[in-house]
Amino acid sequence: MIELFVIKETEWLELVTESVSLEGQRYQAPRSITAKIITKQGTHSYYSVSEGDTVLFKWKGKELFRGIVFLRNPEEHGLTFTAYDMLQYLVKNKDVYVFSNKRADEIIKRLARDFQIPTTSIANTGHTIKSLVFKDDTSLYDVILKALKQTKSQTGRNYQLYSAKGKLGLRAWPDPSEVWVLETGVNITGYQYSTSINDTATKVKLRRQKDNKTYTATASDSSGISKYGVLQYVETVSDNINQAQLQERAKVKQAQKKGVKKELKSIQAIGIPDLQSGLPVYISIPEVGVKKTYWIDTDKHEFKGSTHTMTIDVVEKNSIPDGVSS
């Protein structure tokens, strides 16, 4: 079932493989594999890999990964190595840049040319960004994410960087009309689910200092107070906003921190190769009242022999996480 090759200039050499782990995370480049291979058995020697080699991983004949070896851990009769796809070069390379009147896709093409990163299809993002300045050394990945974040704020359209057959690409974020279903008793083998009020607030107080004066805005959840008591969240705001805006922000923050927080994570299931971070998945766990569509935040697929299992974490909304290229 597992096919793992090291690609040389004139041929593909198949590696004797014990196991492969394939993983990725939404808005965190790149995807990677960690593979354990056998290089020696008795008097027989088998093919190995070196840093910088291109490796290709197939499962049931379908290519799931192609990338570059960055890490090797030799052992007595084999080695374990880690390879990353082309998005690794966006993370590893940094520079300063000034862009004027450029679309996000034009910025990506410029960075790829500057750092000799091969590309495949780069979608036209449509929105022209008047100015984008990076005075400090910034990773290419963060440069691109900031451009994509500005594009989304203006157009509402979301785009995804990806690596295919050893080339960097950009596409509209996949939002398929049909999604995979994970269900207890069918293909889910385990999960972690919890409910908590540790991060709940039944009262919110925001403060802002201006001209040696302190302005305050509060919002509260009366039903929450009667049920859980007073749980106050306090924040000092540095933004230049007026009292009405401060009050509105307090209301929004109260709505965000209201009620019992539910967390579903570490969903273990029979492996589905197409399920990876950034894609929607419908999850049905009637035992805890879960029946809805989530977005995959992290995915880890384990392949050994003819067995494929996976573990995923999910989020309710496919929004750019706070602090990512803000």
N, C-alpha and C positions, 0 to 999 in steps of 0.2 A: 504493500500500500504506500509506504514511504519511498519517495524517490528524491535523492539529494545529490546534486552535481556540483563540481567545481568547474567553472568555464575557463578554458584556456583559449589561446588565439585560434587554434585550428580544430579543437575537439572539446567535447564534454566528457569529464571523467566522473563516473559514479562512485560515491562514497559509501562505505559499509556503515550503516547508521543504526544506532540503538534507539535513539529517541530525538524528538524535535519539539521545542516549545516556541510558539509564535505568539507575539503580544503587541499591543499598542494602546494608546490612550488618546481620547478626544482632545484636540487643541494642544497636544504635546507631541512634537515630532521626535524621532521617526518611529516606524514599526521595526521590530527586530526579531531575529530567531536566535535561540541558543540550542546547539545540536551536540550530541555526544556520538562520536564516531570511533570505529575500531581501525587502527592503523597497522596492527601486528597481531598475528595469531599463530603460535608455534613458529614454524619456519617461513610462514607466508607474510608478506608485507602488502599493505593496501594503500591506496591513495590518501594523501593528507591535504591540508590547506595551509596557506601562509597569509600573513597580514597583507591586505590589499587585494586578495583574490576575490573574484566574483563568484558567489554561490547561488544556486537556484533550487528551490524546494517545491516539489509537486506532491499532491495527495490525490490518489485515485486518478492520476493522469492530468489533473488540473493544476496549473501554476498558481501558487499562493504567495510566493515571496521570491524576490531577487534582490541581492544586496552585496555589500562589501564586508569582508572579514576585518574586524577591528581588534578583537581580543582572542587569545589562545591560551588554554591551560593544558599543557601536555601531561600525560599520565604514562604508566608503564606500557600499556598495550593500546593506547588510543589518546584521544584528546577531546576536550570540550571547547567549542568556539562560539563566539557571538558575532553576528553580522547585522548591519543596519542598512535600511534602504536609502534612497538618494536624499531624503529629507535630513539625514545626518549632516550633510554638507551645509545645510542652511543653519544648523545649530552650531557647528564648529567654527564657521567663518564669521568674522566681525569686521566692521569698518564704519566710517562716517559717511553720510550721504545727504545731499540736498536735491529734492525733486520738485519741479515746478510744472503744473498743468499736465500731470501724467495720470493715467488710469492704473489701477492695481496690477492688471495683467502686464502693462508696459514696464512697471517697476520690476516685476518678477523676471521678465525677459532680460532686462538690463543686468540684474544681479546674476542670473544664470550665465550670461555672456562673460561678465567680469570674473567669475570663479569657475568657468569651464564645466558647468553642470549641464549635462545633456537634458533636453526637454522633449516632451510629447505634446499633446494638445493643451493649449493654454486658452481658457475661455475669455472672451471679451467681457469685462465687468461693467462697461457702459459709463460709469461715473468718473468724471475728471476731477482729480484732487488738486486744488490750486497750489498748495504748498505742503511739503512734508520734509521736515528738517531733523537730522540726527547729528548733533554736535559731538556726542560721545560715542565711543566704539559700541556698536549695537549689533547683535547677531542678525544675520539675514532673515532668520525666521521671525524675529520680533519686528523687523522692518515690514515684512510682508503682512504679518498679523495686524499691525496698526493700520496699514493701507486697507486691508479687508474689513476691519472694524469700522473705519470711516465710510467705506462703501456701503456697508449694511445700514449704518445710521441714516444715510441719505436715500437709499433705494429700497431698503427692506429685504434685499437679496443676500443670501448667505452663500459663501463659496468655500470649497475644500481643497487643500493641497493634498496631492497623493503621489505615489511612486508606482509606476507600471513598467515592467520589463526593463528596469534599470534606468528609467527616465522620469524627470520631474514633470508633473502636470497640475492643472487647475481646472476644476469643474464646479458647476452649480451643485450645492450641497444635496446629496441624494435624499429624496423624500418619496419613496416608492408607494404606489397605491395599494400594493399587497405586502404585508409584513409577516415575518416568521412569528410563530406562536410558541412560547415556552409555558408548560403547564405541569403542575404536580400530578404524579400518577401516570404521566405520559413520557416526558423527557427531562423534567427537572429532578435531580437526585439530591439536592440540598440547597439551603439558603439561610441567610441570617436576616431576621426582621426584628425591629425594636420600636417601641414608642416611648417618648420622653418629654418632660417639661423642663429639662435642665437648661435649654436655650430659649424657653418661652418667656415673653414679657407681657404682663397684664397692664403695665403702665410705662410710657416712654416720656423721657424729658430730654429736650435738646437745648443747648445753650450756645449763644454766640456773643463774643466780645467785640464791641465797637465803640471807639471814642471814650474809653474808660467806663463804659456801661455794659451791663450784662442783660441780654435779651433772652427770654425763656419761652419755650413752647412745650405744651404737654398734650398727650393723648392717652386715653385709657380704654380698657376692655372691661366693662362693668360685670358682664357675666363671667368672665375669666377670673376677676377678683373674688367674686362670691364662691367660685369653685376651687381656685388654687391659692387664693391670697394675693397680696401685693408682691409682684415680682418686677422691680423697676429696672429699666434699661436707660442709662445716661450716656450722652455723647456730646462733646464740644465740637461745634461745626466751624470750620475755617472759611467756608465759601462766603462770597460777598452777596448775601441774599437778604431780603427784607423780612419784616415780621410775618407777613402773610405767607411768604414762601417757606419760612421756618416752620410755621404751623402746619402747612400742607405736608412738609417733609416728615414731621412728627406723626401725622395721620398715616402716611404711607409706611413708615417704619413700624408703627403699631400693627398695621394689617399684616406685615411680613412676619412679625414675631408672635402673632396670635395663635393660641390653640396648641394642641398636642402635636409634636413633631414625629413623623414616621420615617423610618429609615429601612430601606431594603438593599441588601448588598450581598456580595459573595454568592451569587446564584450559580450553582453547579449544575451542569446539564450534559446530556449526550451532545457530542460535538456537531456543530453546523458550520462548515467552512466559510459560508458567505456572511456569517454574523461577525462584525467587527466594530470597533469604536466609531461613533458618529452615525450609526444607523438606528432606525427605530425598531422596536421589538414589542410584541404584545405579550404580557405576562399574566398568567392566571394562577393565583394561589388562593383558592376559596377559603382555606383554613384561617387566613388572616384578613380576608376581605379585599384582596388585591385582584383586580380585573381591569387592566388598563394598558395603554401604550406608553412605554418609556423610551428614552434614548440611551444607547450603550455608551458609557463613559470610559470604561476600560474593558479589555478583553484579553484573555490568555487561553490559548489552545494547546493542549498536550497531545502529542502523537507518539504512539509506541506500538510496534507491530501492526496489527489491524485495528487497534483501538484509538478512538479520538474522543477526548472529553474537553470541556471548556468551563471556564469560570468568568463571569462578567459582573461588573458593577454598573448601575444605571442611574440616570437623573431624569427628572420629570420634564425639564425644558432644555432644548438644545441652544442655550445662550452661551456667549463667550464668558468664561469664568472671570470673576473680579480679579483685577491685578494683572490680567493678560494684556500686554501692550496697551495700557490705558493712557 
